[in-house]
């Protein structure tokens, strides 16, 4: 598959996170001749937090991970992920697959099954051939290495056109604290997570309760502010592991929180930049809303509108479609107080097209790959920013024959 035109130039140089090793292998779950299973093994004492899809049809893997969060952390831990099959809507068979993979991994590593977290991504409704995964676990254990995060990122891809990674190092009390993460995601992307798998690792020391609270709060500002196609998956998982090996306690530390947010925002933006068929990366900012939540609803109404997204794909500055999306959101708005900008260009104000606006200026702006649409509602102090991409024929091509 051709790489997205919005892709970064290269995969970032991710640092070794002390207390974590990685391995990736080709198990043939669905794909031939490509890695499709990754293993991360973490040191005893690692604290793990997670945020998952709110779908009522979430997979057996998600349910199992949710049940295990917050347990004892004195033993080591592992995350094992396969691509190609989501193990979702597979009934009792799906639960059996999770149990089999967890037990085999726990036995091979000598850790409790309660410390093994799994994920699966790919086709929904087909039984997971978990025997192909369990047959490779011993090889994965032998292949562990501290520098294997990029290989792990490649192993979890499905329709992604590039592997996604991000990192940040912050100095706290004179010592470096490292954060590095990987993600997969391209389609079926909408708030309340998306068809994303995200794994972030840090050598910081932080209690599970605070780690969980921090992750949940930052998710609402990052991964829950992106959308490709308004669809939320059955398998979305975001997990954060803090090994504590650096010995640096980051409890209540704003520098650490900000660095973690930077990593999460970077990864979430990469998911949008790899949106299926995408050619434009779009930031939608809404200010002057009745509340922050209201502003976010309006931002997502714009970002999810097929009419807005296809206009962007066609480089058509059709600002009327933005007006439409504001109106359909169901949130408070006053026609005569709304202003709209494309980048720095004032497009509309006071209920009508701005006197200074020209169609040529709008059309010229829409040719850029990175676009900013700003809406000020003029009725309050609520603000929100969300990110999306355009909707092209490429999206239809990818999804029309996804199972074929």
Number of C-alpha atoms within 10 A of each C-alpha: 8 8 12 18 15 18 18 15 7 10 14 14 12 19 16 19 23 19 22 27 21 24 26 31 22 20 25 18 19 17 14 10 10 14 22 28 31 29 26 26 21 25 20 16 18 29 28 27 24 22 22 22 23 17 15 8 13 19 28 28 26 25 16 19 23 16 10 16 20 14 12 14 17 12 15 22 29 27 21 24 24 31 27 22 23 29 33 27 17 18 13 9 16 23 17 15 22 25 19 16 24 24 18 19 30 20 14 15 17 12 17 17 18 20 25 26 25 22 27 28 28 22 18 20 15 15 17 25 16 20 13 15 26 19 13 17 25 14 14 24 19 10 15 18 17 16 16 20 29 20 18 26 26 25 25 29 26 21 18 22 22 25 25 28 27 23 23 19 17 16 12 15 10 8 12 14 25 23 27 25 26 24 26 30 32 27 28 21 27 23 23 20 30 32 25 29 24 25 23 23 27 28 25 27 22 23 17 20 13 14 21 20 14 16 21 17 11 18 21 14 16 23 28 19 23 30 29 31 24 20 17 22 28 29 29 29 26 23 21 22 28 28 26 23 19 18 13 18 17 20 14 11 10 10 13 22 16 14 18 27 20 18 21 29 20 18 25 26 22 24 30 27 30 30 31 30 27 25 23 28 22 22 20 21 22 25 25 22 25 18 18 18 14 22 31 23 20 30 29 28 21 29 28 24 20 18 18 25 25 17 19 24 21 16 19 18 22 18 19 12 17 22 19 15 22 24 17 13 17 12 16 17 22 12 16 12 15 21 23 23 20 20 16 11 17 18 23 21 19 14 13 13 16 16 10 9 14 13 12 10 13 21 15 12 20 23 16 13 17 16 20 17 21 22 26 22 27 19 16 16 14 19 21 22 20 25 26 30 31 30 27 20 12 14 18 13 12 15 15 10 8 11 9 5
